Amino acid sequence: MTKFAGHTVMITGASSGIGAALAREFAHQGANLVLLARRTERLTALAAELERGGRRALALKADVTVDGDLERAAAVARAKLGRLDVVVANAGFGVVGPVERLTLEDYRRQFETNVFGVLRTVHATLADLKTARGRLVIIGRVAGYVATPGASPYAMSKFAVRALSEALGHELAQAGVAVTLVSPGYVDSEIRRVDNAGRFQTATPEPVPAWLVMPTAKAARQIVRAAGRRRREVVITAHGKLAVFMQRHAPWLVARFVRAFGVKSRPEPTRA
């Protein structure tokens, strides 16, 4: 029997990228799925795929920036599937650009999704996780350790999420809830083709060399394994592990490297 057989897993941002890959991997491990995102056509197709494989899957439209959406989705999940055992706070995007070109609204928009969206997810499902002595998985990024020029909103949001994960890990330990922070490096995803307003730009090419990008299925296997083992944190990709290790042990060297080689964030995707 697989570790998640009969469990119910809720995933935000499940319509593509890591979220969709996690849905497939949890289903492979025997779980039923509650899939949340704004793009319902993708969710419906993914839910149908999982159900053809013998799992139960609910596709529910939900926006993590809207008060009440997560509570409504969680209520439907309870009514249809009876319980929530694992919650994955995955929804997010990246606002990029030099600080003098960004507005306070850009920073607010970034935090509304990447930070308050995670908090809304936690608040909507915390009672379920305590009842199940379940697992909360929070998707951060290596940017939560290493901030690069031109990505201050995104890095700030992921630093905040890392702090939240650490605090919740302590708070929820006595309740039997495991909190796992996932810090990926470059994983195959649409995030690098989403502009600062959260719009997907279909014509934007992948800005990261293919040899640096980990397939989402491989990343999902590592994340699900970490959740199953109730690990405190997992860093995904070799370059991600190296970056986090260097930032922890030789931050001065990371700073020198960033400045000497002109390391900076990707540009904002634009319409062709």
PyMOL commands that set and color helices and strands:
alter all, ss='L'
color gray80, all
select helices_A, chain A and resi 17-28+40-52+69-81+99-101+104-114+116-132+142-144+152-172+191-193+210-212+216-228+238-249+251-260
alter helices_A, ss='H'
color red, helices_A
select strands_A, chain A and resi 8-12+32-37+57-61+86-89+135-139+178-184+233-236
alter strands_A, ss='S'
color yellow, strands_A
deselect
rebuild
show_as cartoon
